[in-house]
Amino acid sequence: MKAYLVLDLAIHDLEPFREYMARIPEFIQKHGGHYIVQGVQPVVVEGDWEPERMVILEFPSRHHAESFLQDPEAQALFKIRHRTTTSKLVLVEGNT
């Protein structure tokens, strides 16, 4: 079953965040993932959710997504994202 990481983020410090944007695709690909949605401004259709930018990543399985999140070499990049953004991240599985 495929797995998806859905990231809602607001960038507060763009210059250091650029390193994250430049380097994270390597780790996504390393774990079999790819972008479905990359940094777009969403349109809220219903509810009070106010996302600023959305990223959706698809992985072959939950195991692949979790391996990406736990990759020791990517941890420094995740720290950059945490420091330069306000972000929410969820992992979901789907049949497609």
Secondary structure, DSSP 8 states (H G I E B T S, - for coil): -EEEEEEEEEES-HHHHHHHHHHHHHHHHHTT-EEEEEEE-----SSS---SEEEEEEESSHHHHHHHHH-GGGHHHHHHHHHHEEEEEEEEEE--
